[in-house]
Amino acid sequence: MPRIEGVPARRAGLLTRVAYWMVRRKLGKMVDPVALYAHHPRLLRTYARFEMGLEGCRAVPAKLKCLAELKVAALVGCPF
């Protein structure tokens, strides 16, 4: 549970609700970092661009990217 509560969908702006919908569609649930970034819409947009850039990168195979994400999450103790 984060110390700061995320922005609920009913209080979020249009672009934030679209971002929430895309996250739920992709991951199947809402994740805390996105809800926290929603407090600052510019930061949320920058984070979304970063994530889309990572997805669009074709230099490394997708399976290797997933394995790297899992390893980093394990190293830092991330619950995702």
Summary of the structure (lengths in Angstrom):
residues: 80
radius of gyration: 13.8
end to end distance: 12.7
largest distance: 39.1
contacts: 163
relative contact order: 0.11
helix: 68%
strand: 0%
